[in-house]
Amino acid sequence: MSTTRTVALFMLVTAAAACAKKEASRAADTTRVDTTAAAPSMAPGAAAETSSTAAAAPLTDANIVFILTQANASDSARGRLAESKGTSADVKSFGKMMVGEHHALNMQGAALAKKLNVTPVAPANDQSEAQAKTEMDSLTALAKGAAWDKAYIAYEVGYHQAVLDIANKALAAAQNAELKALITKAAPVIQKHLDRAKEIQGKQGA
């Protein structure tokens, strides 16, 4: 494991995704393709290790812009998939919200990056794009139905919690005032998405 803060932050997303996959696999039927091996698992004590290594190095503004861009793009992509593969009205409407609101956040981030002349730069050893592809491949392969709805929502609960945690840490690390303002504006949107995903998950039952 790298001892950089940036990699530690992305481990939060990866770990949350792995936990969400485990929860979803219990709910899914046997038609689901098992891709949990593709995502790193959270070993005992890993959370403490992540916390201790997070202080090693700060995120740069270019890293933060990359993180926000990747998070918005991947959630928009999953949302589009939910619009077509989701079976419940709640899941379809959630997917539609992900497409619209994450696209809007992405456009705001792109406009600010252009204004500030900041080129997004991935943190060292970043695996976010590979992780997003792994989950998209898993959801694409899974048959449409109640199991798909549960798998998608379970992932979104873990993902949005991790992104919210990253946003809070990025707010402290950001150097530019306008970037801080954008993160501050985005955080309540992410929280709203998390709350709605949890609400839908509660309706889905065990």
C-alpha positions in Angstrom: 0.0 0.0 0.0 1.3 3.5 -0.8 1.7 5.8 2.1 0.4 8.8 0.3 -2.8 10.5 1.4 -4.2 10.5 -2.1 -4.1 6.7 -2.4 -5.5 6.4 1.1 -8.5 8.5 0.1 -9.2 6.4 -2.9 -9.0 3.3 -0.8 -12.1 4.6 1.0 -14.0 4.3 -2.3 -12.5 0.9 -3.1 -13.3 -0.4 0.3 -16.8 0.9 0.3 -17.4 -0.6 -3.1 -16.1 -4.0 -1.9 -18.4 -3.9 1.1 -21.3 -2.9 -1.1 -20.6 -5.7 -3.5 -20.6 -8.2 -0.6 -24.0 -6.9 0.6 -25.4 -7.0 -2.9 -24.2 -10.5 -3.6 -26.2 -11.8 -0.6 -29.3 -10.2 -2.2 -28.6 -11.1 -5.8 -29.6 -14.5 -7.4 -27.2 -16.9 -8.9 -27.3 -15.1 -12.3 -24.9 -12.5 -10.9 -21.4 -12.5 -12.2 -19.0 -12.6 -9.2 -16.5 -9.7 -9.6 -15.7 -9.2 -5.9 -12.2 -10.6 -6.4 -11.5 -7.7 -8.7 -12.0 -5.2 -5.9 -9.5 -5.1 -3.0 -11.1 -6.2 0.3 -10.9 -4.3 3.6 -8.8 -6.4 5.9 -9.1 -6.1 9.7 -7.3 -2.9 10.8 -7.2 -1.4 7.3 -9.4 1.5 8.3 -6.9 2.4 11.0 -4.0 2.0 8.6 -5.8 4.3 6.1 -6.3 6.9 8.8 -2.6 6.8 9.8 -1.3 7.1 6.3 -3.7 9.8 5.2 -1.6 12.4 6.9 1.5 11.6 4.8 0.9 14.1 2.0 -1.8 16.5 1.0 -3.9 16.4 -2.1 -3.2 19.0 -4.7 -6.0 21.0 -6.3 -5.3 19.2 -9.6 -5.8 15.9 -7.7 -9.0 17.1 -6.2 -10.4 18.2 -9.6 -9.5 14.7 -11.0 -11.3 13.0 -8.0 -14.5 15.1 -8.5 -14.4 14.6 -12.3 -14.0 10.8 -12.0 -16.7 10.5 -9.3 -19.2 12.4 -11.3 -18.5 10.7 -14.6 -18.7 7.2 -13.1 -21.9 7.9 -11.2 -23.5 9.4 -14.3 -22.6 6.3 -16.3 -24.1 4.0 -13.7 -27.2 6.1 -13.6 -27.7 5.8 -17.3 -27.5 2.0 -16.8 -30.0 2.1 -14.0 -32.4 4.0 -16.2 -32.4 1.1 -18.7 -31.9 -1.9 -16.5 -33.7 -0.9 -13.3 -37.0 -2.5 -12.8 -38.5 -0.5 -9.9 -39.7 3.1 -10.3 -37.5 4.1 -7.4 -34.3 2.7 -9.0 -35.1 4.2 -12.4 -35.8 7.6 -10.9 -32.6 7.4 -8.8 -30.6 6.6 -11.9 -32.1 9.5 -13.7 -31.2 11.8 -10.8 -27.6 10.5 -10.8 -27.3 11.3 -14.6 -28.7 14.8 -14.3 -27.2 16.0 -11.0 -23.8 14.4 -11.4 -23.5 15.7 -14.9 -24.3 19.2 -13.6 -21.7 18.9 -11.0 -19.2 17.7 -13.6 -19.9 20.7 -15.8 -19.4 23.1 -12.9 -16.1 21.4 -12.1 -14.9 21.5 -15.7 -15.8 25.2 -16.0 -13.9 26.0 -12.8 -10.9 24.0 -13.9 -10.8 25.9 -17.2 -11.2 29.2 -15.4 -8.3 28.4 -13.0 -6.2 26.7 -15.8 -6.0 23.6 -13.7 -5.5 20.3 -15.5 -6.9 17.3 -13.6 -4.1 15.0 -12.4 -4.7 11.5 -11.1 -3.1 10.8 -7.7 -0.2 8.4 -7.7 -1.2 4.8 -8.2 -4.8 5.8 -8.8 -7.2 2.9 -9.5 -10.5 4.8 -9.6 -11.1 4.4 -13.4 -10.4 0.6 -13.2 -12.7 0.3 -10.2 -15.5 2.1 -12.0 -15.1 -0.1 -15.0 -15.1 -3.2 -12.8 -18.4 -2.2 -11.3 -19.9 -1.2 -14.6 -18.9 -4.6 -16.1 -20.5 -6.3 -13.1 -23.8 -4.4 -13.4 -23.9 -4.8 -17.1 -23.5 -8.6 -16.8 -26.1 -9.0 -14.1 -29.5 -10.0 -15.4 -32.2 -7.3 -15.1 -34.5 -7.8 -12.2 -34.9 -7.3 -8.4 -31.4 -8.6 -7.8 -30.0 -6.0 -10.2 -31.9 -3.2 -8.4 -30.5 -4.4 -5.0 -27.0 -4.7 -6.3 -27.0 -1.2 -7.8 -28.5 0.5 -4.8 -26.2 -1.3 -2.4 -23.2 -0.1 -4.4 -24.5 3.4 -4.5 -24.9 3.6 -0.8 -21.3 2.6 -0.2 -20.0 4.7 -3.0 -21.8 7.9 -2.0 -20.7 7.5 1.6 -17.1 7.1 0.5 -17.3 10.1 -1.9 -18.8 12.2 0.9 -15.9 11.3 3.1 -13.4 12.2 0.3 -15.2 15.5 -0.3 -14.9 16.5 3.3 -11.1 15.7 3.3 -10.7 17.4 -0.1 -12.3 20.5 1.4 -9.6 20.7 4.0 -6.8 20.1 1.5 -8.0 22.5 -1.3 -5.9 25.6 -1.7 -8.1 27.6 -4.1 -11.1 29.4 -2.5 -13.3 28.8 -5.6 -12.5 25.1 -5.5 -13.4 25.0 -1.8 -16.7 26.7 -2.6 -17.5 24.1 -5.3 -16.8 21.3 -2.9 -19.0 23.0 -0.3 -21.8 23.3 -2.8 -21.4 19.6 -4.0 -21.4 18.0 -0.5 -25.1 18.5 0.2 -26.0 17.0 -3.2 -23.9 14.0 -2.5 -25.5 13.7 1.0 -29.0 13.9 -0.6 -28.0 11.1 -3.0 -26.8 9.0 -0.1 -30.0 9.6 1.9 -32.1 8.7 -1.1 -30.1 5.5 -1.8 -30.5 4.4 1.8 -34.2 5.1 1.6 -34.6 2.9 -1.5 -32.5 0.2 0.1 -34.7 0.2 3.1 -37.8 -0.3 0.9 -36.0 -3.2 -0.9 -35.8 -5.1 2.4 -33.3 -7.9 3.3 
